[in-house]
Every structure is written in structure tokens, then in C-alpha cells.
Amino acid sequence: MISAMDNENAVRPSSPVAVADALSRFTELWSPRVIGRVNDYDVRVAKVQGDYVWHSHADTDEFFLVVDGLLSIDLREDGHERTIQLKPGEIYVVPAGIEHRPSSRHATSILMFERSGTLTTGNYAGPIPDHIDSTVGHSL
Ligand code: NI
């Protein structure tokens, strides 16, 4: 598999990474950049706006931290649907196997911990909308 993950130097940088600087270096929405790695987890940053697609990750939790803006996450748990909202500085972990749909009305920046190789769209099997990137993350 050829991907950003093959470039260990890119995901294990030898000097500090400023999150704001990393976010300023790309403009694509829903297209995470890998800025570090913790054991077998990527540290990813992304710019988001609009609706993502409903999906789940069978084998891994997904950590979200809002850097700037406001992130909504729709959740389907035990037959119920609810929406949580994250403000800057707030975190939430979507447990493995829980269906979720992130969305944001306005331009929002997020940081995520995702097990390396995790596909952003998880188990989603429909057509990928044009405004979404289905990826395991890109290097900066
Ligand atoms: Ni997800």
C-alpha cells in the first residue's frame, strides 16, 4: 500500500509541530493531515465544514479535539440518535462501533487521534460525496 503512512519522517517529526501552522498549510476540507504518531495512533488535523457521512469504525475509538470553530457529532447509540457539540478546547471520543456523523456549519479545525491506517469514512459503503476525502490521512 502506498500512502502517507509509509513516510515515517513525515509522521514522526524531529522538531516541534505548531498545530496552527500545520492547519495553515492546507485548505482541503475533510482531508486530514498526519502531524505525528503516538505508538500506533496518528495525530491528525483537519479542516471541516458541512456534513460528513454516517459511518463507524468497528475496531477503534476515534478521538476529537476542536481547535477552532464548532463541531457537531450525530451519534446513533442503542437505537437512539443524539447530537453533541464541541467547542474549542473540548474533546470527545466516539467509541468503536458507534455510528457517527460529524458536521459543522462554519469553518472548523479539529485534531484527532486515530489508529494508523483507519479510513476516515470507516464502514461507509455509498458513493463518496465530492466534498469529502476518504483517506487514511495525508502528510503535510
Ligand atoms: Ni469516524
Backbone and ligand atoms as CSV (ligand in chain L), in Angstrom:
chain,resi,resn,atom,element,x,y,z
A,1,MET,N,N,0.852,-1.191,0.000
A,1,MET,CA,C,0.000,0.000,0.000
A,1,MET,C,C,0.889,1.242,0.000
A,2,ILE,N,N,0.649,2.135,-0.908
A,2,ILE,CA,C,1.388,3.393,-0.937
A,2,ILE,C,C,0.505,4.468,-0.322
A,3,SER,N,N,1.017,5.090,0.715
A,3,SER,CA,C,0.236,6.136,1.359
A,3,SER,C,C,1.179,7.025,2.137
A,4,ALA,N,N,0.595,8.067,2.713
A,4,ALA,CA,C,1.393,8.967,3.547
A,4,ALA,C,C,2.019,8.215,4.711
A,5,MET,N,N,1.375,7.113,5.110
A,5,MET,CA,C,1.851,6.387,6.280
A,5,MET,C,C,3.217,5.758,6.053
A,6,ASP,N,N,3.616,5.608,4.784
A,6,ASP,CA,C,4.904,4.998,4.508
A,6,ASP,C,C,6.058,5.945,4.809
A,7,ASN,N,N,5.755,7.216,4.961
A,7,ASN,CA,C,6.812,8.200,5.189
A,7,ASN,C,C,6.953,8.457,6.685
A,8,GLU,N,N,7.793,7.645,7.320
A,8,GLU,CA,C,7.940,7.740,8.776
A,8,GLU,C,C,8.479,9.101,9.201
A,9,ASN,N,N,9.339,9.705,8.374
A,9,ASN,CA,C,9.878,11.018,8.746
A,9,ASN,C,C,8.776,12.065,8.819
A,10,ALA,N,N,7.784,11.912,7.980
A,10,ALA,CA,C,6.701,12.900,7.967
A,10,ALA,C,C,5.812,12.753,9.188
A,11,VAL,N,N,5.628,11.537,9.680
A,11,VAL,CA,C,4.698,11.338,10.792
A,11,VAL,C,C,5.393,11.258,12.154
A,12,ARG,N,N,6.741,11.218,12.153
A,12,ARG,CA,C,7.487,11.285,13.408
A,12,ARG,C,C,8.491,12.432,13.309
A,13,PRO,N,N,7.977,13.653,13.244
A,13,PRO,CA,C,8.870,14.800,13.055
A,13,PRO,C,C,9.841,14.951,14.226
A,14,SER,N,N,11.064,15.441,13.928
A,14,SER,CA,C,12.102,15.553,14.947
A,14,SER,C,C,12.083,16.905,15.633
A,15,SER,N,N,11.225,17.799,15.194
A,15,SER,CA,C,11.106,19.087,15.883
A,15,SER,C,C,9.639,19.377,16.152
A,16,PRO,N,N,9.399,20.350,17.044
A,16,PRO,CA,C,8.010,20.630,17.431
A,16,PRO,C,C,7.134,21.003,16.239
A,17,VAL,N,N,5.876,20.639,16.320
A,17,VAL,CA,C,4.903,20.973,15.288
A,17,VAL,C,C,3.865,21.900,15.904
A,18,ALA,N,N,3.728,23.086,15.325
A,18,ALA,CA,C,2.681,24.011,15.789
A,18,ALA,C,C,1.384,23.637,15.080
A,19,VAL,N,N,0.363,23.319,15.866
A,19,VAL,CA,C,-0.898,22.863,15.278
A,19,VAL,C,C,-1.469,23.938,14.345
A,20,ALA,N,N,-1.431,25.204,14.783
A,20,ALA,CA,C,-1.989,26.274,13.960
A,20,ALA,C,C,-1.229,26.393,12.644
A,21,ASP,N,N,0.102,26.223,12.720
A,21,ASP,CA,C,0.917,26.292,11.494
A,21,ASP,C,C,0.558,25.141,10.566
A,22,ALA,N,N,0.434,23.950,11.130
A,22,ALA,CA,C,0.070,22.785,10.310
A,22,ALA,C,C,-1.261,23.037,9.607
A,23,LEU,N,N,-2.219,23.598,10.337
A,23,LEU,CA,C,-3.539,23.852,9.752
A,23,LEU,C,C,-3.493,24.923,8.660
A,24,SER,N,N,-2.497,25.813,8.739
A,24,SER,CA,C,-2.412,26.899,7.758
A,24,SER,C,C,-1.805,26.426,6.444
A,25,ARG,N,N,-1.312,25.197,6.427
A,25,ARG,CA,C,-0.580,24.723,5.251
A,25,ARG,C,C,-1.424,23.933,4.261
A,26,PHE,N,N,-2.722,23.850,4.496
A,26,PHE,CA,C,-3.603,23.207,3.515
A,26,PHE,C,C,-5.000,23.791,3.648
A,27,THR,N,N,-5.801,23.600,2.612
A,27,THR,CA,C,-7.140,24.187,2.600
A,27,THR,C,C,-8.247,23.154,2.387
A,28,GLU,N,N,-7.886,21.943,1.967
A,28,GLU,CA,C,-8.909,20.947,1.638
A,28,GLU,C,C,-9.725,20.584,2.880
A,29,LEU,N,N,-11.041,20.440,2.675
A,29,LEU,CA,C,-11.937,20.083,3.762
A,29,LEU,C,C,-12.041,18.568,3.891
A,30,TRP,N,N,-12.282,18.120,5.127
A,30,TRP,CA,C,-12.468,16.685,5.412
A,30,TRP,C,C,-11.341,15.859,4.816
A,31,SER,N,N,-10.119,16.342,4.949
A,31,SER,CA,C,-8.957,15.686,4.333
A,31,SER,C,C,-7.786,15.762,5.312
A,32,PRO,N,N,-7.757,14.872,6.314
A,32,PRO,CA,C,-6.810,15.006,7.427
A,32,PRO,C,C,-5.345,14.912,7.015
A,33,ARG,N,N,-4.514,15.681,7.738
A,33,ARG,CA,C,-3.062,15.613,7.609
A,33,ARG,C,C,-2.499,14.967,8.870
A,34,VAL,N,N,-1.549,14.078,8.692
A,34,VAL,CA,C,-0.928,13.401,9.832
A,34,VAL,C,C,0.273,14.238,10.271
A,35,ILE,N,N,0.238,14.707,11.533
A,35,ILE,CA,C,1.323,15.574,12.023
A,35,ILE,C,C,2.151,14.911,13.112
A,36,GLY,N,N,1.814,13.695,13.473
A,36,GLY,CA,C,2.588,12.986,14.484
A,36,GLY,C,C,2.015,11.602,14.680
A,37,ARG,N,N,2.722,10.814,15.480
A,37,ARG,CA,C,2.219,9.475,15.762
A,37,ARG,C,C,2.503,9.137,17.220
A,38,VAL,N,N,1.538,8.533,17.890
A,38,VAL,CA,C,1.681,8.073,19.273
A,38,VAL,C,C,1.516,6.563,19.247
A,39,ASN,N,N,2.589,5.824,19.471
A,39,ASN,CA,C,2.551,4.368,19.304
A,39,ASN,C,C,1.933,4.046,17.940
A,40,ASP,N,N,0.807,3.370,17.921
A,40,ASP,CA,C,0.214,3.035,16.622
A,40,ASP,C,C,-0.964,3.948,16.278
A,41,TYR,N,N,-0.981,5.136,16.884
A,41,TYR,CA,C,-2.029,6.102,16.569
A,41,TYR,C,C,-1.466,7.312,15.848
A,42,ASP,N,N,-2.194,7.772,14.825
A,42,ASP,CA,C,-1.858,9.036,14.156
A,42,ASP,C,C,-2.405,10.200,14.963
A,43,VAL,N,N,-1.675,11.293,14.947
A,43,VAL,CA,C,-2.219,12.590,15.330
A,43,VAL,C,C,-2.565,13.284,14.016
A,44,ARG,N,N,-3.835,13.511,13.792
A,44,ARG,CA,C,-4.283,14.097,12.530
A,44,ARG,C,C,-4.960,15.437,12.785
A,45,VAL,N,N,-4.785,16.377,11.868
A,45,VAL,CA,C,-5.542,17.624,11.928
A,45,VAL,C,C,-6.350,17.745,10.640
A,46,ALA,N,N,-7.507,18.387,10.744
A,46,ALA,CA,C,-8.369,18.534,9.574
A,46,ALA,C,C,-9.170,19.818,9.668
A,47,LYS,N,N,-9.504,20.338,8.489
A,47,LYS,CA,C,-10.448,21.440,8.382
A,47,LYS,C,C,-11.764,20.852,7.896
A,48,VAL,N,N,-12.844,21.243,8.523
A,48,VAL,CA,C,-14.130,20.650,8.181
A,48,VAL,C,C,-15.193,21.730,8.052
A,49,GLN,N,N,-16.152,21.467,7.193
A,49,GLN,CA,C,-17.341,22.313,7.070
A,49,GLN,C,C,-18.374,21.541,6.259
A,50,GLY,N,N,-19.628,21.610,6.665
A,50,GLY,CA,C,-20.674,20.828,6.010
A,50,GLY,C,C,-20.824,19.478,6.694
A,51,ASP,N,N,-21.589,18.616,6.051
A,51,ASP,CA,C,-21.896,17.312,6.650
A,51,ASP,C,C,-20.952,16.230,6.156
A,52,TYR,N,N,-20.531,15.384,7.077
A,52,TYR,CA,C,-19.794,14.186,6.706
A,52,TYR,C,C,-20.814,13.087,6.395
A,53,VAL,N,N,-20.394,11.848,6.310
A,53,VAL,CA,C,-21.321,10.738,6.068
A,53,VAL,C,C,-21.396,9.880,7.331
A,54,TRP,N,N,-22.545,9.241,7.534
A,54,TRP,CA,C,-22.694,8.300,8.645
A,54,TRP,C,C,-21.741,7.132,8.433
A,55,HIS,N,N,-21.036,6.768,9.493
A,55,HIS,CA,C,-20.124,5.625,9.394
A,55,HIS,C,C,-19.749,5.174,10.800
A,56,SER,N,N,-19.066,4.048,10.880
A,56,SER,CA,C,-18.498,3.617,12.152
A,56,SER,C,C,-17.150,2.956,11.885
A,57,HIS,N,N,-16.386,2.794,12.974
A,57,HIS,CA,C,-15.080,2.122,12.900
A,57,HIS,C,C,-15.166,0.933,13.852
A,58,ALA,N,N,-15.242,-0.259,13.270
A,58,ALA,CA,C,-15.567,-1.443,14.068
A,58,ALA,C,C,-14.570,-1.696,15.189
A,59,ASP,N,N,-13.294,-1.412,14.925
A,59,ASP,CA,C,-12.254,-1.886,15.840
A,59,ASP,C,C,-11.504,-0.786,16.568
A,60,THR,N,N,-11.898,0.460,16.388
A,60,THR,CA,C,-11.091,1.502,17.021
A,60,THR,C,C,-11.922,2.709,17.432
A,61,ASP,N,N,-11.585,3.254,18.597
A,61,ASP,CA,C,-12.179,4.507,19.039
A,61,ASP,C,C,-11.636,5.653,18.184
A,62,GLU,N,N,-12.315,6.804,18.279
A,62,GLU,CA,C,-11.889,7.972,17.500
A,62,GLU,C,C,-11.963,9.198,18.406
A,63,PHE,N,N,-10.816,9.847,18.590
A,63,PHE,CA,C,-10.704,10.997,19.500
A,63,PHE,C,C,-10.791,12.295,18.707
A,64,PHE,N,N,-11.644,13.215,19.164
A,64,PHE,CA,C,-11.783,14.527,18.522
A,64,PHE,C,C,-11.464,15.634,19.524
A,65,LEU,N,N,-10.715,16.614,19.086
A,65,LEU,CA,C,-10.499,17.859,19.836
A,65,LEU,C,C,-10.764,19.007,18.880
A,66,VAL,N,N,-11.628,19.926,19.267
A,66,VAL,CA,C,-11.869,21.097,18.428
A,66,VAL,C,C,-10.807,22.149,18.735
A,67,VAL,N,N,-10.102,22.568,17.696
A,67,VAL,CA,C,-9.084,23.606,17.815
A,67,VAL,C,C,-9.731,24.973,17.638
A,68,ASP,N,N,-10.603,25.074,16.632
A,68,ASP,CA,C,-11.232,26.351,16.312
A,68,ASP,C,C,-12.583,26.064,15.650
A,69,GLY,N,N,-13.592,26.825,15.995
A,69,GLY,CA,C,-14.900,26.629,15.380
A,69,GLY,C,C,-15.825,25.836,16.284
A,70,LEU,N,N,-16.721,25.079,15.671
A,70,LEU,CA,C,-17.732,24.324,16.423
A,70,LEU,C,C,-18.044,23.051,15.646
A,71,LEU,N,N,-17.902,21.922,16.302
A,71,LEU,CA,C,-18.131,20.635,15.643
A,71,LEU,C,C,-19.341,19.951,16.260
A,72,SER,N,N,-20.260,19.509,15.407
A,72,SER,CA,C,-21.368,18.669,15.857
A,72,SER,C,C,-21.044,17.232,15.484
A,73,ILE,N,N,-21.428,16.305,16.342
A,73,ILE,CA,C,-21.305,14.895,16.000
A,73,ILE,C,C,-22.636,14.230,16.303
A,74,ASP,N,N,-23.321,13.771,15.249
A,74,ASP,CA,C,-24.531,12.970,15.429
A,74,ASP,C,C,-24.101,11.557,15.796
A,75,LEU,N,N,-24.818,10.968,16.747
A,75,LEU,CA,C,-24.471,9.629,17.236
A,75,LEU,C,C,-25.706,8.750,17.236
A,76,ARG,N,N,-25.546,7.505,16.847
A,76,ARG,CA,C,-26.620,6.513,16.963
A,76,ARG,C,C,-26.162,5.455,17.960
A,77,GLU,N,N,-26.868,5.422,19.103
A,77,GLU,CA,C,-26.491,4.507,20.184
A,77,GLU,C,C,-27.745,3.818,20.681
A,78,ASP,N,N,-27.727,2.502,20.703
A,78,ASP,CA,C,-28.848,1.730,21.252
A,78,ASP,C,C,-30.183,2.161,20.655
A,79,GLY,N,N,-30.187,2.403,19.356
A,79,GLY,CA,C,-31.428,2.757,18.687
A,79,GLY,C,C,-31.850,4.204,18.832
A,80,HIS,N,N,-31.043,4.992,19.534
A,80,HIS,CA,C,-31.361,6.410,19.709
A,80,HIS,C,C,-30.351,7.265,18.958
A,81,GLU,N,N,-30.838,8.424,18.502
A,81,GLU,CA,C,-29.954,9.353,17.824
A,81,GLU,C,C,-29.835,10.612,18.671
A,82,ARG,N,N,-28.629,11.112,18.830
A,82,ARG,CA,C,-28.435,12.370,19.552
A,82,ARG,C,C,-27.279,13.110,18.910
A,83,THR,N,N,-27.169,14.393,19.232
A,83,THR,CA,C,-26.109,15.221,18.664
A,83,THR,C,C,-25.348,15.871,19.797
A,84,ILE,N,N,-24.025,15.770,19.750
A,84,ILE,CA,C,-23.207,16.500,20.706
A,84,ILE,C,C,-22.524,17.650,19.970
A,85,GLN,N,N,-22.186,18.697,20.703
A,85,GLN,CA,C,-21.491,19.837,20.115
A,85,GLN,C,C,-20.205,20.073,20.883
A,86,LEU,N,N,-19.138,20.255,20.154
A,86,LEU,CA,C,-17.832,20.501,20.762
A,86,LEU,C,C,-17.358,21.902,20.421
A,87,LYS,N,N,-17.010,22.644,21.469
A,87,LYS,CA,C,-16.428,23.973,21.312
A,87,LYS,C,C,-14.907,23.859,21.345
A,88,PRO,N,N,-14.198,24.931,20.983
A,88,PRO,CA,C,-12.727,24.886,21.031
A,88,PRO,C,C,-12.238,24.452,22.415
A,89,GLY,N,N,-11.311,23.508,22.406
A,89,GLY,CA,C,-10.749,23.009,23.650
A,89,GLY,C,C,-11.491,21.812,24.210
A,90,GLU,N,N,-12.646,21.477,23.617
A,90,GLU,CA,C,-13.412,20.332,24.113
A,90,GLU,C,C,-13.075,19.078,23.306
A,91,ILE,N,N,-13.105,17.944,23.998
A,91,ILE,CA,C,-12.803,16.675,23.356
A,91,ILE,C,C,-14.005,15.746,23.471
A,92,TYR,N,N,-14.026,14.764,22.576
A,92,TYR,CA,C,-14.992,13.666,22.687
A,92,TYR,C,C,-14.379,12.442,22.016
A,93,VAL,N,N,-14.639,11.282,22.587
A,93,VAL,CA,C,-14.175,10.037,21.987
A,93,VAL,C,C,-15.391,9.233,21.532
A,94,VAL,N,N,-15.468,9.007,20.227
A,94,VAL,CA,C,-16.521,8.138,19.687
A,94,VAL,C,C,-16.046,6.703,19.875
A,95,PRO,N,N,-16.798,5.896,20.648
A,95,PRO,CA,C,-16.355,4.526,20.884
A,95,PRO,C,C,-16.401,3.681,19.611
A,96,ALA,N,N,-15.554,2.696,19.561
A,96,ALA,CA,C,-15.544,1.763,18.433
A,96,ALA,C,C,-16.937,1.205,18.209
A,97,GLY,N,N,-17.318,1.127,16.948
A,97,GLY,CA,C,-18.577,0.506,16.581
A,97,GLY,C,C,-19.786,1.415,16.613
A,98,ILE,N,N,-19.637,2.629,17.166
A,98,ILE,CA,C,-20.772,3.558,17.239
A,98,ILE,C,C,-20.868,4.352,15.939
A,99,GLU,N,N,-22.071,4.344,15.349
A,99,GLU,CA,C,-22.282,5.125,14.136
A,99,GLU,C,C,-22.243,6.609,14.463
A,100,HIS,N,N,-21.548,7.366,13.637
A,100,HIS,CA,C,-21.433,8.799,13.888
A,100,HIS,C,C,-21.346,9.572,12.579
A,101,ARG,N,N,-21.740,10.840,12.675
A,101,ARG,CA,C,-21.671,11.735,11.521
A,101,ARG,C,C,-21.243,13.119,12.000
A,102,PRO,N,N,-19.985,13.472,11.823
A,102,PRO,CA,C,-19.541,14.822,12.162
A,102,PRO,C,C,-20.115,15.828,11.170
A,103,SER,N,N,-20.315,17.043,11.637
A,103,SER,CA,C,-20.715,18.118,10.733
A,103,SER,C,C,-20.362,19.443,11.371
A,104,SER,N,N,-20.279,20.451,10.527
A,104,SER,CA,C,-20.008,21.788,11.040
A,104,SER,C,C,-20.620,22.805,10.105
A,105,ARG,N,N,-21.341,23.750,10.678
A,105,ARG,CA,C,-21.991,24.765,9.869
A,105,ARG,C,C,-20.962,25.785,9.355
A,106,HIS,N,N,-19.939,26.036,10.178
A,106,HIS,CA,C,-18.940,27.044,9.822
A,106,HIS,C,C,-17.559,26.387,9.759
A,107,ALA,N,N,-16.605,27.095,9.195
A,107,ALA,CA,C,-15.243,26.566,9.075
A,107,ALA,C,C,-14.716,26.191,10.456
A,108,THR,N,N,-14.294,24.962,10.604
A,108,THR,CA,C,-13.858,24.431,11.897
A,108,THR,C,C,-12.588,23.618,11.712
A,109,SER,N,N,-11.715,23.700,12.710
A,109,SER,CA,C,-10.463,22.933,12.672
A,109,SER,C,C,-10.470,21.950,13.836
A,110,ILE,N,N,-10.063,20.719,13.542
A,110,ILE,CA,C,-10.077,19.680,14.568
A,110,ILE,C,C,-8.755,18.923,14.588
A,111,LEU,N,N,-8.494,18.292,15.738
A,111,LEU,CA,C,-7.359,17.395,15.888
A,111,LEU,C,C,-7.914,16.046,16.325
A,112,MET,N,N,-7.392,14.983,15.743
A,112,MET,CA,C,-7.901,13.641,16.038
A,112,MET,C,C,-6.763,12.682,16.356
A,113,PHE,N,N,-7.043,11.735,17.220
A,113,PHE,CA,C,-6.175,10.569,17.389
A,113,PHE,C,C,-6.906,9.398,16.740
A,114,GLU,N,N,-6.253,8.807,15.781
A,114,GLU,CA,C,-6.859,7.694,15.048
A,114,GLU,C,C,-5.810,6.611,14.880
A,115,ARG,N,N,-6.198,5.367,15.129
A,115,ARG,CA,C,-5.244,4.287,14.887
A,115,ARG,C,C,-4.742,4.370,13.439
A,116,SER,N,N,-3.442,4.282,13.255
A,116,SER,CA,C,-2.864,4.410,11.921
A,116,SER,C,C,-3.526,3.416,10.974
A,117,GLY,N,N,-3.844,3.916,9.789
A,117,GLY,CA,C,-4.494,3.081,8.796
A,117,GLY,C,C,-6.002,3.144,8.846
A,118,THR,N,N,-6.556,3.849,9.846
A,118,THR,CA,C,-8.011,3.970,9.938
A,118,THR,C,C,-8.525,4.835,8.794
A,119,LEU,N,N,-9.480,4.286,8.054
A,119,LEU,CA,C,-10.095,5.024,6.955
A,119,LEU,C,C,-11.099,6.018,7.529
A,120,THR,N,N,-11.012,7.274,7.071
A,120,THR,CA,C,-11.871,8.309,7.644
A,120,THR,C,C,-13.355,7.967,7.505
A,121,THR,N,N,-13.729,7.313,6.421
A,121,THR,CA,C,-15.138,7.007,6.191
A,121,THR,C,C,-15.554,5.661,6.773
A,122,GLY,N,N,-14.637,4.984,7.452
A,122,GLY,CA,C,-14.973,3.744,8.157
A,122,GLY,C,C,-15.666,2.728,7.271
A,123,ASN,N,N,-16.854,2.297,7.717
A,123,ASN,CA,C,-17.584,1.243,7.004
A,123,ASN,C,C,-18.552,1.811,5.966
A,124,TYR,N,N,-18.523,3.114,5.732
A,124,TYR,CA,C,-19.454,3.728,4.769
A,124,TYR,C,C,-19.248,3.108,3.387
A,125,ALA,N,N,-20.350,2.652,2.780
A,125,ALA,CA,C,-20.235,1.901,1.526
A,125,ALA,C,C,-20.854,2.632,0.343
A,126,GLY,N,N,-21.427,3.806,0.582
A,126,GLY,CA,C,-22.075,4.543,-0.503
A,126,GLY,C,C,-21.082,5.350,-1.303
A,127,PRO,N,N,-21.582,6.090,-2.274
A,127,PRO,CA,C,-20.707,6.966,-3.056
A,127,PRO,C,C,-20.119,8.062,-2.160
A,128,ILE,N,N,-18.841,8.364,-2.353
A,128,ILE,CA,C,-18.186,9.394,-1.544
A,128,ILE,C,C,-18.535,10.763,-2.135
A,129,PRO,N,N,-19.180,11.632,-1.361
A,129,PRO,CA,C,-19.505,12.969,-1.880
A,129,PRO,C,C,-18.235,13.734,-2.264
A,130,ASP,N,N,-18.398,14.649,-3.213
A,130,ASP,CA,C,-17.238,15.388,-3.738
A,130,ASP,C,C,-16.495,16.168,-2.660
A,131,HIS,N,N,-17.206,16.632,-1.618
A,131,HIS,CA,C,-16.559,17.496,-0.629
A,131,HIS,C,C,-15.851,16.693,0.461
A,132,ILE,N,N,-15.822,15.367,0.311
A,132,ILE,CA,C,-15.220,14.512,1.328
A,132,ILE,C,C,-14.078,13.705,0.736
A,133,ASP,N,N,-13.038,13.528,1.521
A,133,ASP,CA,C,-11.895,12.722,1.126
A,133,ASP,C,C,-11.920,11.456,1.973
A,134,SER,N,N,-12.006,10.309,1.332
A,134,SER,CA,C,-11.949,9.040,2.069
A,134,SER,C,C,-10.488,8.612,2.073
A,135,THR,N,N,-9.834,8.712,3.245
A,135,THR,CA,C,-8.375,8.590,3.271
A,135,THR,C,C,-7.904,8.028,4.610
A,136,VAL,N,N,-6.689,7.510,4.619
A,136,VAL,CA,C,-6.049,7.136,5.892
A,136,VAL,C,C,-5.153,8.269,6.371
A,137,GLY,N,N,-5.285,9.439,5.754
A,137,GLY,CA,C,-4.510,10.610,6.148
A,137,GLY,C,C,-3.404,10.882,5.154
A,138,HIS,N,N,-3.103,12.166,5.020
A,138,HIS,CA,C,-2.038,12.619,4.129
A,138,HIS,C,C,-0.925,13.220,4.967
A,139,SER,N,N,0.293,13.254,4.398
A,139,SER,CA,C,1.342,14.010,5.072
A,139,SER,C,C,1.119,15.490,4.774
A,140,LEU,N,N,1.698,16.339,5.599
A,140,LEU,CA,C,1.509,17.784,5.408
A,140,LEU,C,C,2.108,18.229,4.092
L,1,NI,NI,NI,-15.220,8.367,12.186
